[in-house]
Amino acid sequence: MTPRKLLITTVTALPLAAGAALLISTHTTNTPSPEASPRPTTPVTYEVTGRGTADITYLTRTTTATRTAVPLPWKKTVPLPRDEQPILRIQLPAKGGEAHCTLAIQGHHQQRATAYGAYGKAVCTGRAAPRPGNERP
């Protein structure tokens, strides 16, 4: 084989061999990635009371959900990863009014806030994972 043919064969075969090795190594690994492992969750209850409607934004397990012109009262319990900070935001419509948001984690009240008047806003937050030394039974 001439040096030129040897070079062409090597240049062609080397990437194919590397690709095959990569393909074999990716298919023989069955260890799940850390991101694929489920994160521990805790139940979070969001509640909005009042009359009329409100725009509501709250954190779910995978995303932030926004609902517009929600008839009140409204209540929702979702499993939230313990390392996420639950948050509930409300906004009243132009005609105003009064609405209260509350947040509970594992049935324990965390915060209450009130929105008043035209486009009134309120925010409730909490802490899903207890602080070290303050674990709940």
Contacts in CASP RR format, 6 or more apart in sequence:
PFRMAT RR
TARGET T0000
AUTHOR 0000-0000-0000
METHOD contacts of the structure
MODEL  1
MTPRKLLITTVTALPLAAGAALLISTHTTNTPSPEASPRPTTPVTYEVTG
RGTADITYLTRTTTATRTAVPLPWKKTVPLPRDEQPILRIQLPAKGGEAH
CTLAIQGHHQQRATAYGAYGKAVCTGRAAPRPGNERP
1 9 0 8 1.000
39 81 0 8 1.000
39 82 0 8 1.000
39 83 0 8 1.000
40 81 0 8 1.000
40 82 0 8 1.000
41 61 0 8 1.000
41 79 0 8 1.000
41 80 0 8 1.000
41 81 0 8 1.000
41 82 0 8 1.000
42 79 0 8 1.000
42 80 0 8 1.000
42 82 0 8 1.000
42 105 0 8 1.000
42 106 0 8 1.000
42 128 0 8 1.000
42 129 0 8 1.000
43 77 0 8 1.000
43 78 0 8 1.000
43 79 0 8 1.000
43 80 0 8 1.000
43 105 0 8 1.000
43 106 0 8 1.000
43 107 0 8 1.000
44 59 0 8 1.000
44 77 0 8 1.000
44 78 0 8 1.000
44 79 0 8 1.000
44 80 0 8 1.000
44 86 0 8 1.000
44 103 0 8 1.000
44 104 0 8 1.000
44 105 0 8 1.000
44 128 0 8 1.000
45 75 0 8 1.000
45 76 0 8 1.000
45 77 0 8 1.000
45 103 0 8 1.000
45 104 0 8 1.000
45 105 0 8 1.000
45 107 0 8 1.000
46 56 0 8 1.000
46 58 0 8 1.000
46 75 0 8 1.000
46 76 0 8 1.000
46 77 0 8 1.000
46 78 0 8 1.000
46 86 0 8 1.000
46 88 0 8 1.000
46 101 0 8 1.000
46 102 0 8 1.000
46 103 0 8 1.000
46 124 0 8 1.000
47 73 0 8 1.000
47 74 0 8 1.000
47 75 0 8 1.000
47 76 0 8 1.000
47 101 0 8 1.000
47 102 0 8 1.000
47 103 0 8 1.000
47 104 0 8 1.000
48 54 0 8 1.000
48 56 0 8 1.000
48 70 0 8 1.000
48 72 0 8 1.000
48 73 0 8 1.000
48 74 0 8 1.000
48 75 0 8 1.000
48 88 0 8 1.000
48 90 0 8 1.000
48 99 0 8 1.000
48 100 0 8 1.000
48 101 0 8 1.000
48 102 0 8 1.000
49 72 0 8 1.000
49 73 0 8 1.000
49 99 0 8 1.000
49 100 0 8 1.000
49 102 0 8 1.000
50 72 0 8 1.000
50 73 0 8 1.000
50 98 0 8 1.000
50 99 0 8 1.000
50 100 0 8 1.000
51 72 0 8 1.000
51 97 0 8 1.000
51 98 0 8 1.000
52 71 0 8 1.000
52 72 0 8 1.000
52 97 0 8 1.000
53 69 0 8 1.000
53 70 0 8 1.000
53 71 0 8 1.000
53 72 0 8 1.000
53 93 0 8 1.000
54 69 0 8 1.000
54 70 0 8 1.000
54 72 0 8 1.000
54 74 0 8 1.000
54 90 0 8 1.000
54 91 0 8 1.000
54 92 0 8 1.000
54 93 0 8 1.000
54 99 0 8 1.000
54 115 0 8 1.000
55 66 0 8 1.000
55 67 0 8 1.000
55 68 0 8 1.000
55 69 0 8 1.000
55 70 0 8 1.000
55 90 0 8 1.000
55 91 0 8 1.000
55 93 0 8 1.000
56 66 0 8 1.000
56 67 0 8 1.000
56 70 0 8 1.000
56 74 0 8 1.000
56 88 0 8 1.000
56 89 0 8 1.000
56 90 0 8 1.000
57 64 0 8 1.000
57 65 0 8 1.000
57 66 0 8 1.000
57 67 0 8 1.000
57 87 0 8 1.000
57 88 0 8 1.000
57 89 0 8 1.000
57 90 0 8 1.000
58 64 0 8 1.000
58 65 0 8 1.000
58 76 0 8 1.000
58 78 0 8 1.000
58 86 0 8 1.000
58 87 0 8 1.000
58 88 0 8 1.000
58 89 0 8 1.000
59 65 0 8 1.000
59 78 0 8 1.000
59 80 0 8 1.000
59 84 0 8 1.000
59 85 0 8 1.000
59 86 0 8 1.000
59 87 0 8 1.000
59 88 0 8 1.000
60 78 0 8 1.000
60 80 0 8 1.000
61 78 0 8 1.000
61 79 0 8 1.000
61 80 0 8 1.000
61 81 0 8 1.000
69 93 0 8 1.000
72 99 0 8 1.000
80 86 0 8 1.000
80 128 0 8 1.000
81 128 0 8 1.000
82 128 0 8 1.000
82 129 0 8 1.000
83 128 0 8 1.000
83 129 0 8 1.000
84 128 0 8 1.000
85 125 0 8 1.000
85 126 0 8 1.000
85 127 0 8 1.000
85 128 0 8 1.000
86 103 0 8 1.000
86 105 0 8 1.000
86 110 0 8 1.000
86 125 0 8 1.000
86 126 0 8 1.000
86 128 0 8 1.000
87 123 0 8 1.000
87 124 0 8 1.000
87 125 0 8 1.000
87 126 0 8 1.000
88 101 0 8 1.000
88 103 0 8 1.000
88 123 0 8 1.000
88 124 0 8 1.000
88 125 0 8 1.000
89 101 0 8 1.000
89 121 0 8 1.000
89 122 0 8 1.000
89 123 0 8 1.000
90 99 0 8 1.000
90 101 0 8 1.000
90 115 0 8 1.000
90 121 0 8 1.000
90 122 0 8 1.000
90 123 0 8 1.000
91 115 0 8 1.000
91 119 0 8 1.000
91 120 0 8 1.000
91 121 0 8 1.000
92 98 0 8 1.000
92 99 0 8 1.000
92 115 0 8 1.000
92 116 0 8 1.000
92 117 0 8 1.000
92 118 0 8 1.000
92 119 0 8 1.000
92 120 0 8 1.000
92 121 0 8 1.000
93 118 0 8 1.000
93 119 0 8 1.000
94 118 0 8 1.000
94 119 0 8 1.000
95 118 0 8 1.000
96 116 0 8 1.000
96 117 0 8 1.000
96 118 0 8 1.000
96 119 0 8 1.000
96 120 0 8 1.000
97 115 0 8 1.000
97 116 0 8 1.000
97 117 0 8 1.000
97 120 0 8 1.000
98 114 0 8 1.000
98 115 0 8 1.000
98 116 0 8 1.000
98 117 0 8 1.000
99 114 0 8 1.000
99 115 0 8 1.000
99 122 0 8 1.000
100 112 0 8 1.000
100 113 0 8 1.000
100 114 0 8 1.000
100 115 0 8 1.000
100 122 0 8 1.000
101 112 0 8 1.000
101 113 0 8 1.000
101 114 0 8 1.000
101 115 0 8 1.000
101 122 0 8 1.000
101 123 0 8 1.000
101 124 0 8 1.000
102 109 0 8 1.000
102 111 0 8 1.000
102 112 0 8 1.000
102 124 0 8 1.000
103 109 0 8 1.000
103 110 0 8 1.000
103 111 0 8 1.000
103 112 0 8 1.000
103 124 0 8 1.000
103 125 0 8 1.000
103 126 0 8 1.000
104 110 0 8 1.000
105 126 0 8 1.000
105 127 0 8 1.000
105 128 0 8 1.000
106 136 0 8 1.000
108 136 0 8 1.000
110 124 0 8 1.000
110 125 0 8 1.000
110 126 0 8 1.000
110 127 0 8 1.000
111 124 0 8 1.000
111 125 0 8 1.000
111 126 0 8 1.000
112 124 0 8 1.000
113 122 0 8 1.000
113 123 0 8 1.000
113 124 0 8 1.000
114 122 0 8 1.000
115 121 0 8 1.000
115 122 0 8 1.000
130 136 0 8 1.000
END
